Amino acid sequence: MAPARAPGSPSGALCRQLLLTLAILTFACDACKTVTLHVPAKLDAEKFIGRVNLKECFKSATLIHSRDPDFQILEDGSVYTTHAILLSSEKSSFTILLSNTETHEEKEILVLLEHQTKVLKKRHSQEKVLRRAKRRWAPIPCSVPENSLGPFPLFLQQIQSDTAQNYTIYYSISGPGVDKEPRNLFYVERDTGNLFCTRPVDRETYPSFELVAFATTPDGYTPEYPLTLLIRIEDENDNYPIFTETNYIFKVFENSKVGTTVGQVCATDKDEPDTLHTRLRYSIIEQFPASPTLFSMHPTTGVITTTSSQLDRELIDKYQLKIKVQDMDGQYFGLQTTAACVINIEDVNDNLPTFTRSSYVASVEENRIDVEVLRVAVQDKDLIHTANWRANYTFLKGNEDGNFKIVTDSQTNEGVLYVVKPLNYEEKQQLTLQIGAVNEAPYIGTSRSTMNMATVTVNVQNQDEGPECDPRVQTVRIRENVPVGTKNVGYKAYDPETRSSSGIRYMKSSDPEGWVDVDENSGVITILKRLDREARSGVYNISILASDKDGRTCNGVLGIILEDVNDNGPVIRQRRVIICKTVMSSAEIVAVDPDEPIHGPPFDFSLEGVLDSEVLRMWRLTKVNDTAARLSYLNDLQFGKYTVPVRVTDRLGQSLVTQLDVILCDCVTPNDCNTYRSPRTGNREVILGKWAILAILLGIALLFCILFTLVCGATTGAAKKPKVFPDDLAQQNLIVSNTEAPGDDKVYSTNGFTTHAVGGSAQGICGTLGSRVKSGGQETIEMVKGGHQTMESCQEAGHHHTLDSCRGGPTATDNCKYTYSEWYTYTQPRLGEESIRGHTLVKN
């Protein structure tokens, strides 16, 4: 609660009095009658302190406003505090402003607040202290019977104030039932204080009323606090209890235990709570079917439970109950309501599927598959098309070979028997199957047996069959390298009726290598080519087609197992061996033998050569294991490539010589060996990796593209203006220089081709046709065109010219404007010859 303010302090009171005087002097014509309210020194927040008659002052007021924010004025003139106030002086005041927003007319009411310790008597000039022994201005308990029959107006009570002994007191009331809905239900006599009710009241609509009573003098003086009156409406049992639903639907599983909860019903009553009018009792009036009684209802909670465990859905799947609720704790004079309740019995798997017959007989032709043989039927009392009803069939005996399968027809619940693997009459003419049936849902009944069984006898019918390739894959063993024309047993098919091979013809449908031929009548094979075990990994398969006289066929496979002979010598697969001489003194070589292991290791390694040959003086072999040896170099061999013949012999003496390319390289790892010097020629040879080769190929392709572009341009230019060059022009201008240091600034001329050092500039007959520039140790030859004389004019001199010797008279400059492609086409063959000659010079 906010702290109390003191608007009645001496300074505050003085200010208010001055303002009041000023207001009276200024607006004397607009001021209304002053109203005095008697209040305690301390006022709580939102406290009603009195009422002011606003209509008497200004009937057409549309805006009501308090100039003091500590007080709030309602439309009916009721005055309330906005928060807690502490009045420090005996008198204080505030102003109520009334205005009409349309006519702009304003009026004011001055409200004086006085303490109740002293009461001013308006009819006498002197102050008189009230003394009384008993207070009569106090709340009096009051009630009105609901739906009262009157007579109306019905007297309720009298309110009185002790101040009526000294003053003329008028009584009034306000609140719901008076000036608020329901309006005009209560009124009070102004002079006597008698309180009346004007009509019947419904408690369920208005349980109680809280009125405020006032005691005022004719001149507006309020000697008493507003009095709160509570009028309670006494309840009458005029409302029936009502179920929350008109029809209840519950479900419970069959065979449930006694006391299983089925469901709960609920009802409501609008009468006064916690009275007999709303104390309800539930009960079951009727059950259908009536016998036996299987359900009960708790009288106060409405919970329905089972009273028997004999619920059987197969007998009765639904029960209907008529239930009742009654107020007044179930007494006979209480109000009651009924409702319907339906209890559905849910199914459980308490019935096993039962075969309609204990044995069945069926027949099927041999060699048939995916054929329906038989349908077996079962009966199940459980709810149809549920897991408790659907049957699962299984073979208990007789289907060990997997010839049959049985599935469930989802509509009829029958078991459908199929053949999924061909039957053979010659092997078995009759089969006996034992079949069992269970439900999808687990069985929870009382029977000891959990599965019903039936026997099915299947008779196999004979058919006239074609040849039978049995077994489909047959094998023969033949040594490799047998002579061509060798015969051997082949493939055999049989007539299943006679178990004989007579009358059956054979032909090969697949022979990848064309190694054999198949005899049409006997199936015997004849070798047509040399058999190589190593080429077919030891087994060679051919496909055979067997047929009878009626054209019926079967397919088989003849696998020829090739027996090994020692026809292959051991071979060293890695023909190139790199020895990094700086870190290695030897390399390991490994041999393999494609023959069988019995014809393979251990191997014997030896160098192929005479005793005094160069190979034996340079190399040595040391055995590492049965399949490997170590090759070491002797003395201090030079870097380079060597050819070393190595003979490897298997355990049976079969041998083979492998020529190894051994490279002694200046490297750390074999991958680093890119170049080496030939020990014979002394020249450096390059080993190019795959990426280097790829880069060279790409460079050559790019060069060809450039040359193609230039040639196309040259062809176009030549068509416009053909040029002729002397045959010896290229040879006369080939300059060879092995100078590495910068030389003198000299110029040499050869029939118009000029060479000069860096920084020099010289021109021949055609200007600066060629220049040699040396920069960074490299020399280039540059050809340009220009000058004033033709090439032929310089050639006619027959000797070398200096820079100035070819600067003759001016001639047409077009003779020297040759394109680069024209120079290239003419000089390239001749420059190639000089390049070969220059390479020989550099190499020497």
C-alpha positions in Angstrom: 0.0 0.0 0.0 1.3 3.5 -0.9 2.1 5.8 2.1 -0.8 8.1 3.1 -0.6 11.7 1.9 -1.5 14.7 4.0 -3.6 17.1 1.8 -5.0 18.5 5.1 -1.7 19.9 6.5 -1.7 23.5 7.7 0.1 24.8 4.7 -2.0 22.7 2.3 -5.2 23.8 4.0 -4.2 27.5 3.7 -3.5 27.1 0.1 -6.7 25.3 -0.6 -8.7 28.1 1.3 -7.0 30.8 -0.8 -7.8 28.9 -4.0 -11.4 28.4 -2.8 -11.8 32.1 -2.0 -10.3 33.1 -5.4 -12.6 30.6 -7.1 -15.7 32.0 -5.3 -14.8 35.6 -6.2 -14.0 34.8 -9.8 -16.8 32.3 -10.6 -19.4 33.2 -8.1 -22.1 32.8 -10.7 -21.0 29.4 -11.7 -20.5 27.8 -8.3 -22.9 25.3 -6.9 -23.8 24.5 -3.3 -21.0 23.4 -1.1 -21.1 19.7 0.1 -19.7 18.6 3.4 -18.5 15.0 3.9 -17.5 13.5 7.3 -14.6 11.2 7.0 -12.0 9.6 9.3 -8.5 11.1 9.5 -7.1 8.1 7.6 -8.6 7.0 4.4 -7.6 3.7 2.6 -7.1 3.5 -1.1 -10.2 3.2 -3.3 -12.4 3.9 -0.3 -15.9 5.2 -0.8 -16.3 8.3 1.3 -19.7 9.7 0.2 -21.9 10.9 -2.7 -22.5 14.3 -4.2 -25.7 15.2 -6.0 -24.4 16.2 -9.4 -27.7 16.5 -11.2 -28.8 19.2 -8.8 -25.9 21.3 -9.7 -25.5 20.7 -13.5 -27.9 18.3 -15.2 -26.4 18.5 -18.7 -22.8 17.9 -17.6 -21.0 15.6 -19.9 -17.5 15.7 -18.2 -16.9 15.2 -14.5 -13.4 15.9 -13.2 -11.8 16.2 -9.7 -9.3 19.0 -9.4 -7.6 17.0 -6.6 -5.9 13.8 -8.0 -6.4 12.1 -4.5 -10.1 11.7 -5.3 -12.2 10.1 -8.1 -15.8 11.1 -9.0 -18.2 8.6 -10.6 -21.1 9.5 -12.8 -23.6 8.9 -10.0 -21.7 11.3 -7.7 -19.9 8.6 -5.7 -16.6 9.9 -4.3 -13.7 7.4 -3.9 -10.1 7.8 -2.9 -7.4 7.0 -5.5 -4.9 5.9 -2.8 -4.4 6.0 0.9 -4.7 9.6 2.4 -3.9 10.9 5.9 -5.8 14.1 6.8 -3.7 16.1 9.2 -6.2 19.0 9.8 -9.8 18.9 10.9 -11.0 20.4 7.6 -9.8 20.1 4.0 -11.5 20.5 0.7 -11.4 19.8 -3.0 -13.3 21.0 -6.1 -15.4 19.0 -8.6 -15.5 20.5 -12.1 -18.7 19.9 -14.2 -18.7 20.9 -17.9 -20.6 20.5 -21.1 -18.3 19.9 -24.1 -21.0 21.1 -26.6 -22.0 24.4 -24.9 -18.7 24.9 -23.1 -20.6 25.7 -19.9 -18.8 24.8 -16.7 -19.8 24.6 -13.0 -17.9 23.7 -9.8 -18.9 22.0 -6.5 -16.8 22.6 -3.4 -16.5 19.5 -1.3 -15.4 20.0 2.4 -14.0 17.1 4.3 -14.4 17.1 8.1 -13.3 14.7 10.8 -16.0 12.8 12.6 -14.7 13.6 16.1 -17.0 16.7 16.0 -20.2 17.0 14.0 -21.6 20.3 12.9 -25.3 20.6 13.5 -26.7 22.6 10.6 -30.0 23.5 12.3 -28.3 25.0 15.4 -25.6 27.6 15.7 -23.6 25.8 18.4 -21.6 22.5 18.2 -22.9 19.6 20.0 -21.1 16.3 20.9 -23.0 13.1 20.2 -23.1 10.5 23.0 -24.7 7.1 22.5 -24.5 3.8 24.2 -25.3 1.5 21.3 -24.5 1.7 17.5 -27.3 0.8 15.2 -25.4 1.6 11.9 -23.9 -1.8 11.3 -24.3 -4.6 8.7 -27.1 -7.0 9.5 -27.1 -10.6 8.1 -29.7 -10.8 5.4 -30.9 -13.5 2.9 -33.6 -14.1 0.3 -35.0 -17.5 -0.5 -34.4 -18.5 -4.1 -37.5 -18.4 -6.3 -39.6 -17.0 -3.4 -43.3 -16.7 -4.0 -43.7 -13.4 -2.1 -45.8 -11.5 -1.4 -43.8 -8.8 -3.1 -42.4 -6.4 -2.3 -40.9 -8.7 0.3 -39.5 -7.0 3.4 -36.0 -8.0 4.2 -34.7 -5.8 7.0 -34.4 -2.2 8.4 -31.3 -0.1 8.4 -31.0 2.7 10.9 -28.5 5.3 12.0 -28.1 6.6 15.5 -27.7 10.1 14.1 -31.4 10.0 13.3 -31.9 11.2 17.0 -30.3 14.5 16.1 -30.8 14.9 12.4 -33.4 14.2 9.7 -31.8 11.2 8.0 -32.5 10.0 4.5 -31.6 6.4 3.6 -30.5 5.2 0.1 -28.8 2.2 -1.4 -26.6 1.5 -4.5 -25.1 -1.5 -6.3 -26.1 -4.6 -8.3 -29.8 -5.1 -8.0 -30.5 -1.4 -7.5 -28.9 0.8 -10.1 -26.9 -2.0 -11.8 -28.2 -5.2 -13.3 -30.5 -6.7 -12.4 -31.9 -3.2 -11.8 -34.7 -2.4 -9.3 -34.6 -5.8 -7.6 -34.1 -4.0 -4.2 -35.1 -0.7 -2.8 -35.1 1.1 0.6 -37.6 3.5 2.0 -36.0 6.9 2.3 -37.4 7.9 5.7 -37.6 4.5 7.5 -34.7 2.5 6.1 -36.8 -0.5 5.3 -35.2 -2.8 2.7 -37.5 -4.6 0.2 -37.1 -7.2 -2.6 -39.4 -6.7 -5.6 -39.4 -10.1 -7.4 -38.1 -13.7 -7.3 -34.3 -14.3 -7.7 -32.5 -17.3 -9.3 -29.5 -18.2 -7.1 -27.7 -20.0 -10.0 -27.7 -16.6 -11.8 -27.1 -14.3 -8.8 -25.7 -16.2 -5.8 -25.5 -13.0 -3.7 -25.7 -9.2 -3.8 -23.4 -6.6 -2.2 -25.2 -3.3 -1.7 -24.0 0.0 -0.2 -26.3 1.9 2.1 -26.0 5.7 2.8 -27.4 7.9 5.5 -27.5 11.6 4.6 -29.2 14.8 5.9 -31.5 16.7 3.6 -28.7 19.3 2.9 -26.2 16.6 1.8 -24.4 16.1 5.1 -23.3 12.4 5.6 -22.9 11.6 9.3 -22.2 7.9 8.7 -19.8 5.8 6.7 -21.3 4.1 3.7 -22.6 0.7 5.0 -21.9 -2.5 3.0 -24.9 -4.9 2.9 -24.5 -8.5 1.8 -27.7 -10.2 0.7 -27.3 -13.9 0.2 -29.7 -15.9 -2.0 -30.7 -19.1 -0.2 -30.5 -22.2 -2.6 -33.5 -24.3 -3.5 -33.1 -27.7 -5.1 -34.5 -26.6 -8.4 -31.8 -28.1 -10.8 -31.6 -31.7 -11.9 -28.2 -33.4 -12.0 -27.1 -33.8 -15.6 -24.7 -36.4 -17.1 -21.8 -35.0 -19.1 -22.9 -37.3 -22.0 -26.2 -38.7 -23.0 -24.6 -42.0 -24.3 -21.4 -43.5 -22.9 -19.4 -46.0 -24.8 -16.8 -48.1 -23.1 -14.9 -51.3 -24.0 -13.3 -54.1 -22.0 -11.5 -57.2 -23.0 -13.2 -60.5 -22.7 -12.1 -62.8 -19.9 -11.0 -59.8 -17.8 -10.5 -60.3 -14.1 -13.1 -59.3 -11.5 -12.7 -55.6 -10.6 -11.4 -54.5 -14.0 -12.3 -50.9 -14.6 -14.6 -50.4 -17.6 -15.0 -46.7 -17.5 -16.3 -43.7 -15.4 -19.4 -41.6 -15.8 -19.8 -38.1 -14.5 -22.7 -35.7 -13.8 -23.0 -32.0 -12.7 -25.6 -30.1 -10.6 -26.0 -26.3 -10.8 -27.3 -26.0 -7.2 -25.2 -24.7 -4.4 -22.0 -26.8 -3.9 -21.4 -28.8 -0.7 -25.0 -29.1 0.1 -27.5 -32.0 -0.2 -28.7 -30.4 -3.3 -25.5 -31.3 -5.1 -24.6 -34.5 -3.3 -25.0 -37.1 -6.1 -25.4 -40.8 -6.1 -24.8 -43.1 -9.2 -26.4 -46.5 -9.8 -27.1 -49.0 -12.6 -30.9 -49.4 -13.1 -30.9 -52.0 -15.8 -28.5 -54.3 -17.8 -29.2 -55.9 -21.2 -28.9 -58.8 -21.6 -30.0 -59.0 -18.0 -28.4 -62.2 -16.9 -25.9 -62.7 -15.5 -25.1 -59.4 -13.8 -21.6 -58.6 -14.8 -21.1 -54.9 -13.9 -21.3 -52.6 -10.9 -21.0 -48.9 -10.4 -19.4 -47.0 -7.5 -22.2 -44.8 -6.0 -20.1 -41.6 -5.5 -17.3 -41.8 -8.2 -19.4 -43.3 -11.0 -16.7 -45.9 -11.9 -18.0 -49.0 -13.6 -16.1 -52.3 -12.9 -16.6 -56.0 -13.8 -18.1 -58.3 -11.2 -17.4 -61.5 -13.2 -14.6 -63.0 -15.3 -17.0 -64.8 -17.6 -17.1 -62.1 -20.3 -17.0 -64.1 -23.6 -17.1 -62.1 -26.8 -18.0 -65.1 -28.9 -21.2 -65.4 -26.8 -22.2 -61.7 -26.3 -20.1 -58.9 -27.8 -22.0 -56.0 -26.4 -23.9 -55.0 -23.2 -26.2 -52.0 -22.7 -26.7 -50.4 -19.3 -29.2 -47.8 -18.1 -27.6 -45.7 -15.4 -29.0 -43.1 -13.0 -27.7 -40.1 -11.0 -29.7 -38.6 -8.1 -29.1 -35.6 -5.9 -30.0 -35.2 -2.1 -27.5 -38.1 -1.6 -29.7 -40.5 -3.4 -32.8 -40.0 -1.2 -36.1 -40.9 -2.8 -37.2 -37.2 -3.0 -34.0 -36.1 -4.8 -34.0 -35.1 -8.4 -32.7 -37.7 -10.8 -31.5 -38.2 -14.4 -30.8 -41.3 -16.5 -28.4 -42.0 -19.4 -27.4 -45.0 -21.6 -24.1 -46.8 -21.5 -22.8 -49.3 -24.1 -20.0 -51.7 -23.2 -18.3 -53.4 -26.1 -16.4 -56.6 -25.4 -13.0 -56.6 -27.1 -11.7 -59.8 -28.6 -8.6 -61.7 -27.3 -7.0 -64.8 -28.9 -8.7 -67.4 -26.8 -9.7 -69.7 -29.7 -7.2 -71.8 -31.8 -7.6 -72.2 -35.6 -9.0 -75.7 -36.2 -8.7 -77.6 -39.4 -12.0 -78.6 -40.9 -10.4 -82.0 -41.9 -7.7 -84.0 -40.3 -6.2 -85.3 -43.6 -6.1 -84.2 -47.2 -5.0 -85.9 -50.5 -3.7 -84.1 -53.6 -1.7 -84.9 -56.7 0.8 -82.9 -58.9 2.8 -83.6 -62.0 6.5 -83.9 -61.7 8.8 -81.1 -62.9 6.1 -78.4 -62.3 6.8 -75.4 -60.1 4.6 -72.5 -58.8 1.5 -74.7 -59.1 -1.3 -74.6 -56.5 -1.7 -78.1 -55.1 -4.3 -77.8 -52.4 -6.3 -75.5 -50.1 -6.8 -76.4 -46.5 -9.4 -74.6 -44.4 -9.6 -73.8 -40.7 -12.2 -72.4 -38.4 -11.6 -69.7 -35.8 -14.2 -68.2 -33.5 -12.3 -65.0 -32.8 -13.0 -61.7 -34.4 -12.7 -62.0 -38.2 -9.9 -60.3 -40.1 -7.9 -59.6 -36.9 -4.6 -61.0 -35.7 -6.6 -63.3 -33.4 -8.4 -64.8 -36.4 -5.7 -64.9 -39.2 -3.9 -68.2 -39.4 -0.2 -68.8 -40.0 0.6 -72.3 -41.5 3.8 -74.1 -41.1 5.3 -77.5 -42.2 6.0 -79.8 -39.2 7.2 -82.7 -41.3 7.8 -83.9 -44.9 9.1 -80.7 -46.5 12.8 -81.2 -45.6 13.8 -80.7 -49.3 11.9 -77.5 -49.6 9.7 -78.6 -52.5 6.6 -76.9 -51.1 5.4 -73.7 -49.6 2.1 -72.8 -47.9 0.7 -69.2 -47.6 -2.5 -67.8 -46.1 -5.3 -66.4 -48.2 -6.1 -63.1 -46.5 -9.8 -63.2 -47.4 -10.7 -66.8 -46.7 -8.0 -67.6 -44.1 -7.3 -70.8 -46.0 -3.8 -72.3 -46.4 -2.7 -72.5 -50.0 -0.1 -75.2 -50.8 2.3 -74.6 -53.7 5.1 -76.6 -55.4 8.2 -74.4 -55.5 10.8 -77.0 -56.4 10.3 -79.6 -59.1 9.3 -83.1 -58.0 10.9 -86.2 -59.6 8.6 -89.1 -60.1 11.6 -91.5 -60.6 12.9 -90.5 -57.2 9.7 -90.3 -55.2 6.2 -91.1 -56.2 4.4 -89.9 -53.0 5.1 -87.4 -50.2 3.4 -86.9 -46.9 3.3 -83.5 -45.3 2.3 -82.6 -41.7 0.9 -79.1 -41.4 0.3 -77.0 -38.3 -1.8 -73.8 -37.9 -1.5 -71.0 -35.3 -2.8 -67.4 -35.1 -0.7 -64.3 -35.7 -1.5 -63.1 -32.1 -0.2 -65.2 -29.2 -2.7 -67.7 -27.8 -3.9 -66.8 -24.3 -6.7 -69.3 -23.9 -6.9 -72.2 -21.4 -6.3 -75.1 -23.9 -3.0 -77.1 -23.3 -2.4 -77.6 -27.0 -1.3 -74.4 -28.8 -1.4 -75.8 -32.4 -3.8 -77.7 -34.5 -2.4 -80.2 -37.1 -3.5 -81.9 -40.3 -1.9 -84.4 -42.8 -1.5 -83.9 -46.6 -0.6 -86.7 -48.9 0.8 -85.5 -52.3 0.9 -88.1 -55.2 3.5 -87.3 -57.9 2.3 -87.9 -61.4 4.8 -89.2 -64.0 5.7 -87.3 -67.2 7.6 -88.2 -70.3 10.7 -86.2 -69.8 13.6 -85.1 -71.9 17.3 -85.9 -71.2 18.6 -85.1 -67.8 22.0 -83.5 -67.3 22.8 -84.8 -63.9 25.1 -83.7 -62.5 25.0 -80.5 -64.5 28.8 -79.9 -64.1 31.0 -82.9 -64.9 34.8 -83.0 -64.9 37.6 -84.9 -66.7 41.4 -84.7 -66.0 43.8 -84.3 -69.0 47.5 -83.5 -69.0 48.5 -80.3 -70.8 50.5 -80.6 -73.9 48.9 -84.0 -74.9 49.2 -84.7 -78.6 46.5 -83.3 -80.9 43.9 -86.0 -81.6 43.9 -87.5 -78.2 40.5 -88.7 -77.2 39.0 -88.7 -73.7 35.7 -89.4 -72.0 33.3 -86.5 -72.2 29.9 -85.4 -71.0 27.1 -87.9 -70.2 23.3 -87.2 -70.1 20.6 -89.7 -69.2 17.0 -90.5 -70.0 15.3 -90.2 -66.6 12.8 -92.9 -67.5 15.4 -95.6 -68.5 18.5 -94.1 -66.8 20.3 -94.8 -70.1 22.4 -92.5 -72.4 21.4 -94.2 -75.7 19.7 -92.1 -78.2 21.1 -88.8 -76.8 23.1 -86.5 -79.0 25.7 -84.0 -77.8 27.0 -80.8 -79.2 29.2 -78.0 -77.7 27.5 -74.6 -77.3 30.7 -72.9 -76.0 34.4 -73.6 -76.5 36.3 -70.3 -75.9 39.7 -71.5 -77.2 38.5 -74.1 -79.7 40.6 -76.8 -78.1 38.3 -79.8 -78.2 35.6 -81.4 -80.4 32.6 -83.3 -79.0 31.4 -86.6 -80.5 27.7 -86.2 -81.4 26.6 -89.7 -80.4 28.9 -90.5 -77.4 29.9 -87.2 -76.0 33.6 -88.2 -76.2 36.0 -85.2 -76.6 38.9 -85.0 -79.0 41.9 -82.6 -78.5 42.1 -80.2 -81.5 44.9 -77.9 -80.2 47.7 -77.9 -77.7 46.3 -77.5 -74.2 48.0 -74.9 -72.0 47.2 -75.1 -68.3 48.8 -71.7 -67.6 46.6 -69.9 -70.1 43.3 -71.0 -68.4 44.4 -71.1 -64.7 44.2 -74.9 -64.6 40.5 -75.5 -65.6 38.9 -75.2 -69.0 35.1 -75.2 -69.2 33.0 -76.0 -72.3 29.2 -75.9 -72.4 27.4 -79.0 -73.7 23.9 -79.2 -75.1 22.3 -82.7 -74.9 19.1 -83.6 -76.8 16.8 -86.6 -77.4 15.0 -87.7 -80.5 12.0 -85.5 -79.7 14.2 -82.4 -79.5 14.0 -82.0 -75.8 17.3 -80.7 -74.4 19.3 -80.1 -71.3 22.4 -78.0 -70.7 25.6 -79.0 -68.9 29.1 -78.0 -68.3 32.2 -80.1 -68.9 35.2 -78.9 -66.8 38.5 -80.1 -68.2 41.1 -80.1 -65.3 44.5 -79.5 -67.0 47.2 -81.5 -65.2 50.5 -79.6 -65.1 53.7 -80.6 -66.8 57.0 -78.9 -66.3 57.0 -76.9 -69.6 57.9 -73.5 -68.3 61.1 -72.2 -66.9 61.3 -69.6 -64.1 61.3 -66.1 -65.3 62.3 -62.8 -63.8 59.4 -60.4 -64.3 61.3 -57.2 -63.5 63.7 -56.8 -66.4 65.0 -53.4 -65.5 67.0 -53.1 -62.3 68.3 -49.7 -60.9 71.2 -49.7 -58.4 71.8 -46.3 -56.7 75.6 -46.6 -56.5 76.0 -44.0 -53.8 73.8 -45.9 -51.3 73.4 -49.4 -52.7 75.8 -52.1 -53.7 73.3 -54.7 -54.9 69.7 -55.3 -55.9 67.3 -58.1 -55.2 65.8 -60.0 -58.2 62.8 -62.4 -57.9 61.8 -65.2 -60.2 58.4 -66.9 -60.7 57.4 -70.1 -62.3 53.9 -70.4 -63.9 53.9 -74.2 -63.4 52.5 -76.0 -60.4 54.6 -75.7 -57.2 55.8 -79.2 -57.6 57.6 -78.0 -60.7 58.6 -74.7 -59.2 61.0 -73.5 -56.4 63.5 -73.8 -55.0 65.2 -71.9 -57.9 68.9 -71.9 -58.8 70.3 -68.5 -60.0 73.4 -68.2 -62.2 75.1 -65.7 -64.5 75.0 -66.8 -68.2 78.5 -66.6 -69.7 81.9 -68.3 -70.1 84.3 -68.4 -67.2 86.4 -65.5 -68.4 83.6 -63.4 -69.7 83.2 -59.8 -68.9 79.8 -60.5 -67.1 81.4 -62.8 -64.5 84.2 -60.2 -63.8 81.7 -57.4 -63.2 78.7 -59.1 -61.4 78.0 -61.6 -58.7 74.8 -63.5 -57.7 74.0 -64.5 -54.1 70.9 -66.6 -53.2 68.5 -64.9 -50.8 65.7 -67.6 -50.6 64.0 -70.2 -52.8 62.7 -67.6 -55.2 65.1 -64.6 -54.9 68.7 -63.7 -55.3 70.9 -60.6 -54.9 72.8 -59.1 -57.8 76.0 -57.2 -56.8 78.5 -55.4 -58.9 82.2 -56.1 -58.5 85.1 -53.6 -58.6 84.2 -49.9 -59.1 81.9 -49.9 -62.2 81.1 -46.7 -63.9 77.6 -45.2 -63.9 75.6 -46.4 -66.8 73.5 -49.2 -68.2 74.6 -52.8 -68.3 73.0 -56.0 -69.8 73.3 -59.0 -67.4 72.0 -62.4 -68.6 70.7 -64.5 -65.6 69.6 -68.1 -65.9 67.0 -69.4 -63.4 66.5 -73.2 -63.0 63.6 -74.9 -61.2 63.8 -77.9 -59.0 63.4 -80.3 -62.0 66.1 -78.6 -64.2 63.8 -76.5 -66.4 65.6 -73.2 -66.9 65.2 -69.9 -68.7 67.7 -67.0 -69.3 66.4 -63.5 -68.6 68.3 -60.5 -70.0 68.4 -57.9 -67.2 69.0 -54.2 -67.9 71.0 -53.1 -64.9 71.5 -49.3 -64.4 74.1 -48.0 -62.1 72.9 -44.5 -61.3 74.0 -41.5 -59.2 70.9 -41.3 -57.1 69.5 -41.9 -53.6 66.4 -43.8 -54.5 65.6 -45.6 -57.8 62.8 -43.0 -58.4 65.5 -40.3 -58.5 67.4 -41.9 -61.4 66.5 -39.8 -64.4 69.9 -39.7 -66.3 73.0 -41.8 -66.6 76.1 -42.1 -68.8 76.5 -45.0 -71.1 79.7 -46.9 -70.1 80.4 -47.6 -73.8 79.8 -44.2 -75.5 80.3 -42.0 -72.4 77.3 -39.9 -73.5 74.7 -38.9 -71.0 71.3 -40.6 -71.6 68.0 -39.4 -70.2 65.3 -41.6 -68.6 62.0 -39.9 -69.1 59.2 -40.5 -66.8 55.6 -40.6 -67.9 54.9 -37.0 -66.9 58.0 -35.8 -68.9 56.9 -37.8 -72.0 53.4 -36.3 -71.6 54.9 -32.8 -71.4 57.0 -33.4 -74.5 54.0 -34.6 -76.5 51.9 -31.6 -75.4 54.8 -29.3 -76.5 55.0 -30.9 -79.9 51.3 -30.6 -80.3 51.4 -26.9 -79.5 54.3 -26.4 -81.8 52.5 -28.0 -84.7 49.5 -25.8 -84.0 51.7 -22.7 -84.2 53.4 -23.9 -87.4 50.1 -24.8 -89.0 48.8 -21.2 -88.3 52.0 -19.7 -89.8 51.9 -21.9 -92.8 48.3 -21.0 -93.5 49.3 -17.3 -93.2 52.3 -17.8 -95.5 50.2 -19.6 -98.1 47.8 -16.7 -98.2 50.7 -14.1 -98.5 52.5 -16.2 -101.2 49.4 -16.3 -103.3 49.4 -12.5 -103.3 53.1 -11.8 -103.9 55.5 -14.7 -104.5 59.1 -14.3 -103.4 62.2 -16.0 -104.6 65.3 -16.7 -102.4 68.7 -17.8 -103.4 69.5 -21.4 -102.6 72.6 -20.7 -100.5 71.1 -17.9 -98.4 70.7 -20.1 -95.3 74.1 -21.6 -95.5 75.8 -18.2 -95.9 74.2 -16.9 -92.8 74.8 -19.8 -90.3 77.0 -18.4 -87.6 78.6 -20.7 -85.0 80.0 -19.3 -81.8 81.2 -20.9 -78.6 82.1 -17.6 -77.0 80.6 -17.4 -73.4 82.0 -14.1 -72.3 80.8 -10.8 -73.8 83.0 -9.9 -76.8 83.9 -6.7 -78.6 81.2 -4.6 -80.1 81.7 -6.0 -83.7 79.5 -6.5 -86.6 79.8 -9.3 -89.2 77.9 -9.4 -92.4 77.3 -12.3 -94.7 75.3 -11.4 -97.8 73.0 -9.1 -96.0 72.6 -11.1 -92.7 74.1 -9.0 -89.9 75.2 -10.1 -86.4 76.0 -7.8 -83.6 76.6 -7.8 -79.8 74.3 -6.4 -77.2 73.9 -2.7 -77.5 75.1 -2.7 -81.1 73.0 -1.7 -84.1 73.9 -2.5 -87.7 72.0 -2.7 -90.9 72.7 -4.8 -94.0 71.4 -4.4 -97.4 67.9 -4.8 -96.2 68.4 -3.0 -93.0 68.9 -5.1 -89.9 68.0 -8.5 -91.3 69.7 -10.6 -88.6 71.1 -9.9 -85.2 72.7 -12.1 -82.6 72.0 -11.0 -79.0 73.8 -12.6 -76.1 72.2 -12.2 -72.6 72.8 -14.3 -69.6 75.0 -16.8 -71.4 72.4 -17.5 -74.2 72.6 -16.4 -77.7 69.7 -15.8 -80.1 69.6 -14.9 -83.8 67.1 -12.2 -84.7 66.0 -11.5 -88.2 64.3 -8.3 -89.3 63.7 -6.5 -92.5 64.5 -3.1 -93.8 67.2 -1.1 -95.6 67.4 0.3 -99.1 68.9 -2.4 -101.3 67.6 -5.8 -102.4 69.2 -9.1 -101.4 70.4 -9.7 -104.9 72.4 -6.5 -105.2 74.6 -7.6 -102.3 74.9 -11.1 -103.5 76.3 -10.0 -106.9 79.5 -8.7 -105.2 80.5 -12.2 -104.4 82.2 -11.3 -101.1 81.4 -10.2 -97.5 80.4 -6.7 -97.0 80.7 -4.3 -94.1 77.9 -2.3 -92.6 78.3 0.4 -95.1 79.2 -1.6 -98.2 75.5 -2.6 -98.8 74.1 0.9 -98.3 73.8 1.8 -101.9 71.3 4.0 -103.6 67.7 3.9 -102.6 65.6 1.2 -104.1 62.0 0.0 -103.6 61.6 -1.2 -100.0 58.9 -3.7 -100.9 61.6 -6.1 -102.2 62.7 -6.7 -98.6 59.3 -7.0 -96.8 59.2 -10.8 -96.5 56.9 -12.4 -93.9 58.2 -14.6 -91.2 56.5 -17.7 -92.6 58.3 -17.1 -96.0 61.7 -17.0 -94.2 60.8 -20.0 -92.2 59.7 -22.1 -95.2 62.8 -21.3 -97.2 65.5 -21.5 -94.5 64.2 -24.4 -92.3 65.6 -27.3 -94.4 69.0 -25.6 -94.7 69.1 -24.6 -91.0 68.4 -28.2 -90.1 71.5 -29.4 -92.0 73.6 -26.8 -90.2 72.1 -27.7 -86.8 73.2 -31.3 -87.3 76.7 -30.1 -88.3 76.8 -27.7 -85.3 75.7 -30.4 -82.9 78.5 -32.6 -84.0 81.0 -29.8 -83.4 79.6 -29.1 -79.9 79.7 -32.8 -79.0 83.4 -33.1 -80.1 
